[in-house]
Amino acid sequence: MTQNKIWLSSPHMGDTEQLYIQEAFASNWIAPLGPNVDGFEASLESYLEEGVFVGALSSGTSGIHLGLILLGVSKEDEVVVQTHTHNASVNPILYQGATPVFIDSEQQTWNLCPVALEQAIQDRISKGKKPKAIIAVHLYGVPYQIEAVRAVADKYQIPILEDSAEALGSAYKGQKCGTFGDIGVLSFNGNKIITTSGGGAIVTKTAAQKEKAVFYATQSRDAAPHYQHSEIGYNYRMSNICAGIGRGQMKVLDQHVALRRALHDFYVTLFATIEGVEVFSTPNDDYFANYWLTAITLDATKTNGITRETLRLAFEAANIESRPLWKPMHLQPIFERYPYYGSNVAETLFDNGLCLPSGSNLTDHDRDRIAAVIKSVFNLT
């Protein structure tokens, strides 16, 4: 008999989401505005601290798009972005008619390499193309090298668009991810640390920036009694229903972070005696990761030939979802013609890395099934 599927990262509801949804139905707030939208934004602003302003949107991708617009990115501009990421970090660059310039990862955080970043900026400037923005991503909930990346950005006076889609609840030196960039972006997709079924947010430093982002997100409707538009706009605002789910999810956010961190510890213990397998972890105590996904790398020269595919297929046979790390964007067919700077860190991570089931709703039985597969693959008793 086939056992239920264990997903990589499935939604995990609390006890209050339906109450907010029922309130929305009862009051007929079935629209991309309303009390839940306002309340969700206020909860996020309070959680993130740092005096930021949050606009709730239909997706994290829309947040990146609006962030690029607010930073003045337009046709024929260049935007530097790490190659080891999801394509949602990159697609909005093309929406604006701009050019992505891809940067390799570094080994400590798997994120944007500050050395390759500066090399790229210098080379682009020498070619008469100073980048208009830097998109830095916190992969799998592990913060990028905040200070080193900021130092490069400030040196060349290039703003940072912080893609914190995977890192709500993560922090660096006590400051929450999503607040380090000139503009930040969050995601509440169904597989994220908390979800609104689909959704995201833009995080700004000023009320005026948030107001402008919301203006763009609501079709850029001018202040007039009729529908009048002087700028291109988008249908990017979050609905009051989805925001109601978000308000309920905010009440369990810290619990979800704690559960995912505990699951990361479970994997660290499980692989502790297996030579050739490294569990991706923060480099030091300055970094606090939500460990949205726990990931590993396998060195086949030390695992008797066991590769990431060996383990992935064993999980698949047991009806357990796992997934290779993000394939570098500069290796993707749609992006391979764009500039790339660095060596082969991101490519090596993709070849050898695997994301493990990391949901905050995994049961003891689920963990037993996961452990059984790992022990079988590595011939552990």
N, C-alpha and C positions, 0 to 999 in steps of 0.2 A: 504493500500500500504506500503510495507516494505521500510523503510528509508535506505539510504546508511550506510554502516558499519563505525563506528568510531573505528579506530585501536588504539592499545596501544601506538605505537610509529612508525609512518610511515616515509619514506624518504621525505625530504623537499628540493626541488631544488631551486637554485638561478637563476640568469640571465646569467651566463657566462660559465657554465659547457660545454654546447654544442660547444662553440667556441674552447675550448681546445681540445675537441674530434675531431672536424672538422680539426683542425690543424694537429692532429696526422694522420688522414686519408690522408690529402692532402700531407703530407711529407712521408707517408708510414711507420711511426713509429708504427707498429702494433706488438709490442714485449714487453718482460719484461725488457725493458730498454728504454731510450729516454729522450727528453727534459721535458716531463711532470713528469716523475719519479724524475728527478733531481730538477725540480722546486717545486714539492710537498714537497720533503724532505727539501729543503731550506726554504720553507714557515713554515713548522712545527718547524724547528730549530730556526727560528726567533721568532716564537710565544712562544715557550717554554722558550727561553732565557737560562740562566745558562750555556752557552757554551756547550750544549749537541750536539750529533750527531745522526741523524735519518736515519734508513734504512726502506724503504717502502716494505711491504711484502704482501702476499696473504691473510693473516688473522691475527687476534690477537692471535689465538692459535699457529700459527707458530712462532710468536714472543716469546711466553712463552717457546716453545720448544727450540728455538735457545738460549734464555736467559739461560736456564738450561744447555745447552751444554757449553756456554761461561763460566758459573760458575763452570764447571767441574763435574756436576752431572752425575753419571754413574750407572751401574748395582749394586744393593744392597745398594746404598746410601739411606738416608732418607731425605725427604723434608717436612718441616712444612708448612701447608697451612690452611687458615681459612675454616671452614666447610660450612659457609653460603656464597655460591658463585655459579656461573655457573660451570658446569663440565669442561668447557674449561680451567679453572684455574688448573685443576687437571690431566686431561688426559695426558698431556705431561710428567708428572712425570713417568707415566707407560710406555710411549714411550721409556724412557731412562732405563727401567728396575729397576727403583727406587721405594721406598715405600713412599706413602703419610702418614703424621701424622697430623690428623685433630685437629683444635683448635676452641673452642667456640667463640661466639661473646661477645662483651660488650654492655651495654644498650645505651650508649651515641651516638655512631656512627654506631652501628650494625656491626662493623668490628672486626678484629682480637683483641682478648682480651690480653693485655700485661701480665696480671697476669697468665692466663692459658698458655700463650706462654712460660714464664719463667719456670713454673712448668713442662711443657712438655720437654723443653730442658734439664733441670736438670735430669729428669727421664730417658730420652733417653741416656744421657751421663753415668748415673749410670749403664745402661744396655750395655755400650760399643758401643753406636751408636750415636755419636754426629751428629746432622743434618747438611747437606751440604749446605742448603739454606732455606730461609724463603720466601714464597709467600704471600704478603699482598695485599688486594684488597680494592679499594674505591667503595663500593657498592652504586648503584643508584646515583653516582656522589658526594657522601659525603666522604670527606677524612677520612682515618683511623687516629688513634692517632699517628701522625707522630713521635713526640719526644719520647713518651713512647716506641713505638715499636723499634725505632732506638737505644734507650738506651740498650734494651735487646740484640738486634743484635750485637751491638758493645761490650757489656760485654762478650759475648761468641764468638766473632769474626766469626759471621755467616753472609754472604751477604744477602741482600734483593732484591728479584725480585718483582718489583712494578707493579701489574696488574692494570693499569689505563684505562682499556678497556671502562669503563662507565664514565670516569671522565675527558675527554678532556675539558678544560675550567674551571675546578674546581681548587681551590688553597688553600694553608694553609699559613697564614701570608704573603700573597702576592706572594708566590712562586708557580708556576704551578705544578699541579699533573702530574706525568710522569717523574719528575726530582728528586724525593726523593730517589729512590732506587739505588742500585749499577747498576742495569739495569732496564729500564722501558719498558712497553708494552702499545700500544694503539690499539683500534679497530675502524674500519670504516664499520662495518656491516650495513646492510640496516636499522636497527632500532636505530642506534647510533646518537649522537648529530650532527655529519656530517657523510656522507657516501661516499664510493667509489663503492657502490653496494655490494662489499665484499672486505675485505682488512684489513690490520693492519700495525703496525710499531714497530720496536724495537728502544729504546732510550738508547744510550750508553754515557759513560763519555769521551771516547777517540775515535779518528779517527781509531786507530788500531782495537778496538773492533768492530766498525761499519764495517770496511773492512772485518774482519773475519766473521761477521754475513752474509754479502752479499755474501761472498765466499761460505759459507754453503748453502745459499739460492739459489745459482745458480749451484747446483749439484757438488760443490767442484771441479770445473774444474781447474786443475793446469795450470800454465803459460807455454804453449807449443803450437806449431802450429797444433797439433792434439788433440783429446780428450784424456786427461790423468787425472787419478784420484788417489790420494794417501789417501784420506779420504772419509768417507761417506758424501754424500751431499743430498740436498732436493730441490724440485721444489717449492720454497716459495717466489719468487720475485713477486712484483706487476707489472701488465701490464701497458704500457704507456697509454692505453685507460682509465683504472680505475683511474690512477693517474691524468688524465685530469679532471675527475669528481671531484677528491679531490682538485685540484687547484681552481676550481670554488667554491667548498664548503668552502674553507678557507676564502673566501671573505664574507661569511655570518655566520661564526662561532660565532662571538660575538653577532650577532642579534639572532641566534638560542638559545644561552645561555640566553639572556635577555627574550626571549619569554617563555622559559621553567620556568624560575624563576618567571615570572609573573603568569604563570599557577599554580605554587605552591602556590603563594599568593592567587589566586582564591580559591583553595581548603582550605587553612587555614581559609579564611573568611567564606566559605560555612559550614565548620564543627565547627566553633567557638562556637556555641550554642548547639551542640549535645554532650551530656554527654556520655563518654565511647569511644569516637573516638579520636585518637591522630594522627596528621599529622607529619610524620617523617621530622625533621628539624635539622639543624646544632646546636651543643651545645652552640656555642658562636661566636663572630665576628672574631675570628682567622680563622674560617673555611668559605670558600666561595664555595658553591655547585652549579654545573650546573643544579642540580635537573633533571638529565636525565630522571628518572622516579620519580613521586611523589607517595609515599607509605603511607598507614595508617595502624594502628592497631585498632582492635575493642575488647572491653572488654564486653562480652555478659552479665556479671552480672550487667552492668550499662546501657546497651542498650535495656533492656527488651527482651533479648534473640536474638537480631539481631547479626548474626555472619558474618564473612567475606564471607562465602558461600551464605548467604542470599543476600548480596549486589552483589556479583559476578553474581549470577543467575538472579537477577533483571536486571543488565546491559546486560547480555547475551540475555534476552528476548527482550530487546530494541535494539538489534543489536549493542551493544557497547562492545568492548573488554576490559577486565580487567584480572589480573592474580595474583594468590597467590605469595607470596615472594618465593625466591629460597628455594627449599627443601634441608635441610642440606646434605652435601655429605656423612657424616658418616651413614646416614639413607638410602642411595641409595643402591640397591641390589649389584651393581658392586663394591662398596667401603666399605660395612658394616663390612668387616673382618679386616679393618686397624685400628691402634690405634687412640683413641680419648681422648682429655683432655678438661675438663670444666664441666659445669653444663647443664642446659637446656635452655639457653637464645635463641640460634638459633632455637631450636625446637619450643619454644613458639612463636617466631616471625613467623615461618612458619604456625603454627596453627591459628594465629590470624591476619596475615598481608595480605594486598592486594595492588597491584600496580594499579594505576589509569591511564586512558588515559592521556598521557603527551606530545603528539606531538607538535612541534613548529608550525605546520601548522593547528592546530584546529581553527575553525571559531567561531564567536559569536553564531551561530546557534548550533554548536556542543556543546559548553559550556552550552547552554540553555537545550539541551537534557540531558546532564550529570547531571545538577542540578535538572532537573525534576525527574529523577530516584531516586536521593538521597533524595529529599524532599518527594517523595512518600513512599519510604522504611521507613523513619523515621517519617512519618506522620507530616511533616511540612507544614504550610500554605503558 
